[in-house]
């Protein structure tokens, strides 16, 4: 899986509603959407959440004017073939609104064979004495997944986590790409928080700078 721990657009001049964790805080956009970063930054992935758009063209003002094109399918992380270094991003899309945009280094964390996806609901149905069901109202459905990574979290990833702690500690959901795991699970993108996000602890048991962690992600909107 790949996770965006440090969303560098939090330090850009992008509209504030495109930075907030709630995807319902939408911003209506017109082409092109120009984002100026605070400094030269390294990017290998783009996170998109809650949009009516399908086609996205991302242009970077690096030395070779790199472009990244992708089709939006669901909220989550979209990974490029290679990283670019730039201080400005130009987005063209057929979208009229977007809830949140993220960018930065999508950290590659291989996971163990066992995967534990779930489909959940916050609805609270009631049952009568005769066995009839009274449907719950006001709830919502969401996905979750438990993934275990054994000694794959290296120093670079740890630094990305440390750099992103400002938003991680505030409960901001992560943009996640699960393409590698999708052969065993029914979805490949996710916008989710970790169940123990406010206490990100890791296990070490080898001599090298390598850590382990069980991630328990719950989808957010």
N, C-alpha and C positions, 0 to 999 in steps of 0.2 A: 504494500500500500504506500501511497504518498500522502503526506500531510503538510499543510501550510501552517507552520507554527508562528512565523513572524510575518505578518501582513504589512508590507512596506507602504501600502497606500494609506495607512493610518497616519503617515508622516507627509502626505502629499497635499496638494491644494484641491483635491477632489471634493465635490459637494458633501457636506456633513451627513446627509441622509444615506449616502452610499457607503459610509463608514460604520454606521450603527449595526449592532448585531441582529436586530429584529428585521426580518426580510419584508415585513409589512410597511416599513418606512421607505416607500418607493420614491424615486426621482424620475421625472419625465425628461427624456433626453432627446437631443437633436444631433445629427451627424455633422462634423466629427466631434467626439468627446475627447478633449485634450487634457491629459493629466500630467502635471509637472511634479516631479519627485523632489524631495529635499536635497538630494545629492545623487551622484552616480551610484546606481544599485544593480545588483545581480538578480536576474529573473529567469526562471525556467517554467513557470506555471501561472495560470490566471484562474481565479475563483469567481464564479458567477452564481448569484442566488436570486430567485423570483424575478423572472422577466418574461415578456411576451415575445421576445426575439428568438430566432433560431440560428441565424448566421452571424458570425462575428469575425471581423478582420482586425487584428491587433498589429499596429505598426510601431516599431521601436526606432528611436533615433540613434542607433549604434553606428559603428563605422561602415557596415554594409547594408544599413536600412532593412534589417530583418523584419519579416512579416510572419504572423501566426494566424492561420485560419482554422476555425472549428465550428461544428454544429452543436448548439446547446440542446441537451437531452433532459437534464435534470440538475438540480442544485448540487454543486460540488466543484471539484478541482479539474482543470483541463491542462494537461502537461505537454510541454514542448519537447522537441527532439534534442535540443541543446539550450544551454543558458546563454543569455545576452546581458551585456552591461550597458545601461542607458540612464538618462535622467528625465526622459519624457516618453509617454505612451499616448498613442493616438488610436482611438477605438471607433470603428465604423460598424454599424449593425442595422438590421431591420427592426430592432427593438424600439418601442416607444417609451418603455419604462424599465428600470432595474431596481431591485431592492438593495443589493450590496455587491460590490466588486472588491476582490482581493488580488494581490500579486506578490511574488517573491520566490523563494526556493521551496519547492515541494520536496520535502525530505523523504527519501526512499527507505522504508523500514520493512524488510522482509518479515513475514509472519509464519508461524508454524502451520502444519497441515490442518489441524482442527480449526474449524470456523463455527461460530455460533450465532447465526442471524435469527432475528425475531420480528414478528409483526405484532404491535401492541396497540392498546386503546385505553383512553382515560374515561370512557363511558362507564356508567355504573347502573346497569340494568337491575330491576327488582323482579322478584318472583312471588306470585300469589300462592296461597295455600293449595290452590287447585293446579299449580304447575304452570300457570300462564306467565308469559314474559311481558314485563312493562319496560319498553326500550328506554335506555338512558339517553338523556339529552344534554347538550352543551359540551360534550367531550370531543376528542379528536383522535385520529389514528396516526401512528408513527412507527418508523423502523428503528431497530437497534441491532448492534452486533458486538460480539466479544471476540477479540483477536489477541493472540499471545505472540510476543516477539522475544526470542531468546538470544541475548548477547549480540544484537544487531545495531544497537544505538551507540554510535561512536561520538568522538569529541566534536566533530562538525555539527551533528544533529543536536547535541547537548547545547552548543553555543546558539543555535537557532532557537531552541526552546528558551534559553536564558534571555535572548534578545526580544522574544515575544511575550515574556511574562507579564508586561504591562497590560496587555489585552487578555491574555489567557487567564490571569487572576481575576479579571472582571467578568468572567463567564462567557466571553465571546466564543461562539461556535467555530469549529475548524472547518475549512474546506478540505475535503478528502477525495482521493481517487482510489478506487478499488478494482481497477482493471485487471491487475495481476491475480487478484482473488476471485474474479467473477466467474471462473470455471466452476466454483463450488457454491456461489451465493447468487441470489436473484436480482442483484442490483450492483452497479459499478461506480456510482457517485453518491456522496453523502455530505450533508451540511449538518454537523452534529457537535455536541459537547461530550467530553469524557465524564463519566459518572463521578470520578474522583479528581476532577480538574483543579479544584482549589488546593489539593494536596498531591502534586505530581511527584510521586516517589518512584525510585528505580532500584533494581537489584543488580549487584555485581558479584561475580564468583570466579572470574578469570583474571589473569595477570595483566591483560591488555586493557586499554580504555574502552571497554564494551559493557553496555548495560542491558538489562531486560525489563520488560513491563507488560502487564496485561491491560490492554485498552478496552474499555467498555463504552461504546459510543451510543448516544441516544439522539435521534433526529430532532432538529429544531427548525422553527419557521420564522 
